[in-house]
């Protein structure tokens, strides 16, 4: 209970602390303080936007990983049929495409992580 009240008090006082810090910054650097605040706001907006894009990509990556796992499972379950009928090339292509799609999505997630961080 005590931790809850401390957190609530901190949450309520944080805007006042931020205003005090901006006031102090204004005293030391003048109007440049507002430019700094603008940069911080733009960085926050960019981070939120990139985070939402990253969330969508993470969902897509999870779907692609599931599809790849299902394809591998199908190949392993029907291994004899694949070998007897000579379907190796088809399944290799299918698995390669699934893995390539998954890896491309991982690469895109990495790029958005670089933006967010």
N, C-alpha and C positions, 0 to 999 in steps of 0.2 A: 504494500500500500504506500509506503514511504517513497519508494522508487517511482511510483506512478505520479505522485504529487510533485516530486522534483522534476520529472520529465514535463509535466504539464506547465509548471512554473517556468521552466526553461523555454518551452515553446512559446509561451506568452511574452516572455521578456526578450526573446531574440530580435524581433523587429526594433525594439528600443535600443538594443545593443548595436544593431546595424546602423541606425540613425546616428548614434553617438560616434561610431567609428567614421562614418562619412563626414560628420561635422569636424572631427579631429583632422581627418585627411584634408578637408577644405581649409582649415587653419594653416596647415603646413604647405600645401601646394596650390592653393587657390582654386580657380575654375577648372584646372586640369583634373581635379577630383571627379568632376562630372563626366569627363572623357573616360576615366578609369571605370566609372560605374557603367557607362555605356558599353565598354568592352566586356565587362563581366556579364551584362544582360544578353549581349549578342552571343557570348560563349555558352551561356545557359540555354538559350533558345536553340543554338546549333546542336548542343548535346541532347536536348529533348527530341529534336527532329531525327537526329542520327540514331538515337536509341530506339525510336519507334520503327525505323527502317530495319534496324538490326533484329528487333523482335520478330518482324515478319520473315526475315531471312532465316532466323533460327528455326521458326516453325517449318518453313520450306525444307531446310536441311534435315530436320527430323523426319519429315515425310519421305524424303529421298533415301535416307538411311534405312527406313522401314522397308521401302520397296526393294532396296538392294539386299537386305537381309532375307526377305521373302524369296527373291530370285535365287539366292545361294541355297536356301532351304529346299526349294523345288528341285534344283539340280542334284543336291545330295540325296534327296528322297527317290528320285527317278534316275539314279546314276546308271543302272544297268540298261534301262530303256534308251538313255542318251547314247551310250556306247554302242549298243546293238544297232540302232537306227542311224548312226553317224551324224548325230545332231550337235556334236561338240562345237563346231564353228558357230552355229546359231546361238548357243548358250554362252559361248565366250563373248560374242558380240553384245548380247543382251546384258551380261554382267559388266562388261567394259563400259557400255553406255551408262548404266546405272551408277557405277562407281565414278565415272567422269563427271556426271551431273552433280553427284554429291560433293566431289572435291571442288568443283567450280563454285558451288554455294559456300563451301568452307572458306574459299578465297575471298568471296564477296563479304562474308561475315568478318573476316580479318581486316579488310579495308575499312569497314564501318567501325570496327573496334579502334582502329588507329584514329579515326575522326573523333570518336567519343572521348578517347583518352587524350 
